[in-house]
Amino acid sequence: MKKIKLVKILFLMTLVLGLVGCSKTPQSAKKPKEQHFARAYVVKATPTLYFHGALSNYHSEESLVKAAEKAGVTNSVIRADVNADGKVKLVGTIPQNAVNPIVMVNYKNNVQIDFYKAGRYATNVVKALQEKYGITKMNMVGHSLGNMSIMYYMLENDTNSNLPQLQKQVDIAGHFDGVDSPGLTADLTQPKGLKVVNGKPNKMNKAYKQMLQLRHTYPLHQVEVLNIIGNTQNNSDGVVKNVSSLSLGYLVQDRAKSYQVLTYTGHNAEHGRLTFNSQVERDIINFLWE
């Protein structure tokens, strides 16, 4: 028990500087500049689920969601609260005439480093939405640790054809091959000397090896994937090295319907600020709904 607590503390120390902005809107994001989005958007009942990162909650998703509302993309936003036992409570209602509804997923245990459990949390949210609204398709957006909810959801349900089909996946600042910080578990530690060529890492940590299954089970030619990376300096977003984020490619690009990488630079490309970055907001909106 003490060892588990120590690992969590180390993980918190690793992420705290980069993620402190996730639960608060940065000063520069409080008065966003006027956005110029594409005029034509799809009009569907397909919901988009947002998964926040560690040390955070649904508030870190609000800037992305408000940008979508401002652009006229959606007319319905609800929240899915998930307690530590994985029980889901849907807050709000998606009306029958909802256009591109958004679901802000909110984990009460916001430092869930058991990735399989995070995948089950995500599964429970999807099942709750399916049971109440009969959804057959969905999109998913993850930031930081939230990406592991998506990836392990796909691992857990790779053969379950009864669940809604994933259509589009957005991964923001994902640590797919670990975080470059000492003292973390084998699931979380980025391998030393990590290099990535065409998305394939030369070394793989424990979690990445588990996710290798997706190279054979990720839905074939079904999902469009957008990988968003921040580079503030030294090929890092300040918390996650770009090579770790880029390693997503080897897991999904050969089976995805499409796979693209967008890299952002400057102050607002920092790990915790990417979800408040107006350019990121615009590109996600256009990717999901243009």
C-alpha positions as CSV (number, residue, x, y, z in Angstrom):
1,M,0.0,0.0,0.0
2,K,2.8,2.4,0.9
3,K,4.5,1.6,-2.4
4,I,1.4,2.4,-4.4
5,K,1.0,5.7,-2.5
6,L,4.7,6.6,-3.2
7,V,4.2,5.9,-6.9
8,K,1.2,8.2,-7.0
9,I,3.1,10.9,-5.2
10,L,6.0,10.6,-7.7
11,F,3.5,10.7,-10.6
12,L,1.9,13.8,-9.2
13,M,5.3,15.5,-8.8
14,T,6.1,14.7,-12.4
15,L,2.9,16.2,-13.7
16,V,2.0,19.0,-11.3
17,L,3.9,21.8,-13.0
18,G,2.6,20.9,-16.4
19,L,-0.9,20.2,-15.4
20,V,-1.7,22.9,-12.9
21,G,-3.1,24.9,-15.7
22,C,-5.5,22.2,-16.6
23,S,-7.9,22.9,-13.8
24,K,-7.7,26.7,-14.3
25,T,-8.2,28.8,-17.4
26,P,-4.8,30.5,-18.1
27,Q,-4.9,34.3,-18.0
28,S,-4.3,34.5,-21.7
29,A,-7.3,32.2,-22.4
30,K,-9.8,34.3,-20.4
31,K,-10.3,36.8,-23.3
32,P,-9.9,34.7,-26.4
33,K,-9.3,36.3,-29.7
34,E,-12.0,36.2,-32.3
35,Q,-12.0,32.8,-34.0
36,H,-12.5,32.1,-37.7
37,F,-13.9,28.6,-38.2
38,A,-15.1,26.8,-41.2
39,R,-18.7,27.7,-42.0
40,A,-20.0,24.3,-42.9
41,Y,-20.3,21.6,-40.2
42,V,-21.8,18.2,-40.1
43,V,-25.1,17.9,-38.2
44,K,-25.3,14.5,-36.4
45,A,-26.5,13.0,-33.2
46,T,-23.0,11.4,-32.7
47,P,-21.7,12.4,-29.2
48,T,-18.1,13.4,-28.5
49,L,-16.6,12.3,-25.2
50,Y,-13.9,14.4,-23.6
51,F,-11.4,12.8,-21.1
52,H,-9.3,15.1,-18.9
53,G,-5.8,14.5,-17.6
54,A,-4.3,13.9,-14.2
55,L,-4.9,16.3,-11.3
56,S,-7.7,17.7,-13.3
57,N,-11.5,17.5,-13.8
58,Y,-14.1,18.4,-16.4
59,H,-13.2,22.1,-16.0
60,S,-10.1,21.5,-18.0
61,E,-12.3,20.5,-20.9
62,E,-14.5,23.6,-20.7
63,S,-12.4,25.8,-22.9
64,L,-12.5,23.3,-25.8
65,V,-16.3,22.8,-25.2
66,K,-17.0,26.6,-25.1
67,A,-15.1,27.1,-28.3
68,A,-17.3,24.4,-30.0
69,E,-20.4,26.2,-28.6
70,K,-19.2,29.5,-29.8
71,A,-18.6,28.1,-33.3
72,G,-22.1,26.9,-33.4
73,V,-21.0,23.3,-33.7
74,T,-23.1,21.9,-30.8
75,N,-26.3,22.7,-29.0
76,S,-26.0,20.1,-26.2
77,V,-23.4,19.6,-23.4
78,I,-23.7,17.2,-20.5
79,R,-21.4,15.7,-17.9
80,A,-20.6,12.1,-17.0
81,D,-19.4,11.9,-13.4
82,V,-17.4,8.7,-12.6
83,N,-16.7,7.8,-9.0
84,A,-13.7,5.7,-7.8
85,D,-15.7,2.5,-8.2
86,G,-16.5,3.3,-11.8
87,K,-20.2,4.1,-11.3
88,V,-21.4,6.7,-13.8
89,K,-23.9,9.5,-13.1
90,L,-25.0,11.5,-16.1
91,V,-25.6,15.1,-15.3
92,G,-27.9,16.9,-17.7
93,T,-29.9,15.6,-20.6
94,I,-29.2,15.2,-24.3
95,P,-32.4,16.3,-26.1
96,Q,-33.8,14.4,-29.1
97,N,-32.9,17.2,-31.5
98,A,-29.3,17.5,-30.2
99,V,-26.7,18.4,-32.7
100,N,-23.2,17.0,-32.2
101,P,-23.7,16.6,-28.4
102,I,-20.7,16.8,-26.1
103,V,-20.1,14.7,-23.0
104,M,-17.5,16.0,-20.5
105,V,-16.2,13.0,-18.6
106,N,-15.3,13.8,-15.0
107,Y,-13.3,11.3,-13.0
108,K,-13.5,11.6,-9.2
109,N,-10.3,9.7,-9.0
110,N,-8.2,12.0,-11.2
111,V,-4.9,10.2,-10.7
112,Q,-5.9,6.7,-12.0
113,I,-2.6,5.1,-13.0
114,D,-4.2,1.7,-13.4
115,F,-4.7,2.0,-17.1
116,Y,-7.0,-1.1,-17.4
117,K,-9.2,0.5,-14.7
118,A,-9.2,3.8,-16.6
119,G,-10.4,1.8,-19.7
120,R,-13.2,0.3,-17.6
121,Y,-14.2,3.7,-16.5
122,A,-14.5,4.8,-20.1
123,T,-16.4,1.6,-20.9
124,N,-18.9,2.4,-18.2
125,V,-19.5,5.9,-19.6
126,V,-20.1,4.6,-23.1
127,K,-22.5,1.9,-21.8
128,A,-24.4,4.5,-19.7
129,L,-24.8,6.7,-22.8
130,Q,-25.8,3.7,-24.9
131,E,-28.4,2.5,-22.4
132,K,-30.0,6.0,-22.0
133,Y,-29.7,7.4,-25.5
134,G,-29.1,4.4,-27.8
135,I,-26.0,5.8,-29.4
136,T,-24.4,3.8,-32.1
137,K,-21.4,6.0,-32.9
138,M,-19.1,8.3,-31.0
139,N,-16.0,10.4,-31.0
140,M,-13.4,10.6,-28.3
141,V,-11.0,13.4,-27.2
142,G,-8.3,12.8,-24.6
143,H,-5.7,15.0,-22.9
144,S,-2.6,13.6,-21.2
145,L,-3.7,10.7,-18.9
146,G,-7.1,10.9,-20.5
147,N,-5.6,9.3,-23.6
148,M,-5.0,6.1,-21.7
149,S,-8.7,5.9,-21.0
150,I,-9.3,5.9,-24.7
151,M,-6.5,3.4,-25.6
152,Y,-7.4,0.9,-22.9
153,Y,-11.1,1.3,-23.7
154,M,-10.1,0.1,-27.2
155,L,-8.1,-2.7,-25.7
156,E,-10.9,-3.9,-23.5
157,N,-13.6,-3.8,-26.2
158,D,-11.6,-4.8,-29.3
159,T,-14.0,-7.7,-30.0
160,N,-17.2,-6.2,-28.6
161,S,-19.3,-5.3,-31.7
162,N,-22.3,-4.4,-29.5
163,L,-20.8,-1.1,-28.4
164,P,-20.9,2.1,-30.4
165,Q,-18.4,2.5,-33.1
166,L,-15.6,5.0,-32.6
167,Q,-15.5,7.4,-35.5
168,K,-12.9,10.0,-34.6
169,Q,-10.2,10.1,-32.0
170,V,-8.2,13.2,-30.8
171,D,-5.1,12.6,-28.7
172,I,-3.6,15.7,-27.0
173,A,-0.2,15.5,-25.3
174,G,-0.3,11.7,-25.0
175,H,2.4,9.8,-23.1
176,F,1.9,6.5,-25.0
177,D,5.5,5.3,-24.3
178,G,5.8,6.9,-20.9
179,V,7.0,10.0,-19.1
180,D,10.7,10.9,-18.9
181,S,11.0,11.1,-15.1
182,P,12.8,8.9,-12.6
183,G,11.0,6.8,-10.0
184,L,7.8,6.0,-11.9
185,T,6.4,2.5,-12.5
186,A,7.2,0.4,-15.5
187,D,3.8,1.5,-17.0
188,L,4.7,5.1,-16.8
189,T,8.4,5.4,-17.3
190,Q,9.7,6.4,-20.8
191,P,12.5,4.1,-21.9
192,K,16.0,5.6,-21.9
193,G,17.2,6.5,-25.4
194,L,13.8,6.5,-26.9
195,K,13.6,7.3,-30.5
196,V,10.7,7.1,-33.0
197,V,10.9,6.6,-36.7
198,N,7.7,6.8,-38.7
199,G,5.8,6.4,-35.4
200,K,7.6,3.2,-34.3
201,P,9.6,3.5,-31.1
202,N,12.9,1.7,-30.7
203,K,12.1,0.8,-27.1
204,M,8.8,0.1,-25.4
205,N,7.7,0.4,-21.8
206,K,5.2,-2.0,-20.1
207,A,2.0,-0.1,-21.0
208,Y,3.1,0.3,-24.6
209,K,3.7,-3.4,-24.9
210,Q,0.2,-4.0,-23.7
211,M,-1.1,-1.6,-26.3
212,L,0.7,-3.5,-29.1
213,Q,-2.4,-5.6,-29.3
214,L,-4.1,-2.7,-31.0
215,R,-1.9,-3.1,-34.1
216,H,-4.1,-6.2,-34.8
217,T,-7.4,-5.2,-33.2
218,Y,-7.8,-1.5,-33.8
219,P,-10.9,-1.1,-36.1
220,L,-9.7,-1.4,-39.7
221,H,-10.3,1.7,-41.8
222,Q,-13.0,3.0,-39.4
223,V,-11.4,5.7,-37.1
224,E,-9.9,9.0,-38.1
225,V,-7.1,9.9,-35.7
226,L,-5.6,13.3,-34.9
227,N,-2.5,13.4,-32.7
228,I,-1.8,16.8,-31.2
229,I,1.7,17.6,-29.8
230,G,3.2,20.6,-28.1
231,N,6.8,21.6,-28.5
232,T,7.8,24.4,-26.2
233,Q,11.5,23.5,-26.4
234,N,13.8,20.5,-26.7
235,N,11.1,18.5,-28.5
236,S,8.9,18.4,-25.3
237,D,5.7,20.1,-24.1
238,G,7.4,20.5,-20.7
239,V,6.0,17.3,-19.3
240,V,5.8,14.7,-22.1
241,K,8.6,14.2,-24.7
242,N,7.4,14.4,-28.3
243,V,8.8,11.0,-29.0
244,S,6.4,9.4,-26.5
245,S,3.5,11.2,-28.1
246,L,4.6,10.3,-31.6
247,S,4.8,6.6,-30.7
248,L,1.0,6.5,-31.1
249,G,1.6,6.2,-34.8
250,Y,2.9,2.6,-34.6
251,L,-0.2,1.5,-32.7
252,V,-2.9,2.8,-35.0
253,Q,-1.7,4.4,-38.2
254,D,-1.7,1.1,-40.3
255,R,-5.3,0.4,-39.3
256,A,-6.9,3.8,-38.9
257,K,-9.0,5.4,-41.6
258,S,-6.6,8.3,-41.4
259,Y,-3.8,9.4,-39.1
260,Q,-2.4,12.9,-38.9
261,V,0.0,14.7,-36.5
262,L,-0.3,18.5,-35.7
263,T,2.6,20.1,-33.7
264,Y,2.2,23.4,-31.9
265,T,4.9,25.7,-30.7
266,G,5.2,28.6,-28.3
267,H,4.0,29.4,-24.8
268,N,0.5,27.9,-25.3
269,A,1.9,24.7,-26.6
270,E,2.9,23.7,-23.0
271,H,1.4,20.5,-21.7
272,G,-1.3,22.0,-19.5
273,R,-2.1,24.9,-21.8
274,L,-2.8,22.9,-25.0
275,T,-6.5,22.5,-24.1
276,F,-6.7,26.3,-23.8
277,N,-4.9,27.0,-27.1
278,S,-7.2,28.8,-29.5
279,Q,-5.4,27.2,-32.5
280,V,-5.9,23.8,-31.0
281,E,-9.5,24.5,-30.4
282,R,-10.0,25.6,-34.0
283,D,-8.2,22.5,-35.4
284,I,-10.1,20.1,-33.2
285,I,-13.4,21.6,-34.2
286,N,-12.6,21.4,-37.9
287,F,-11.3,17.8,-37.5
288,L,-14.4,16.6,-35.7
289,W,-17.2,18.5,-37.4
290,E,-16.1,20.3,-40.6
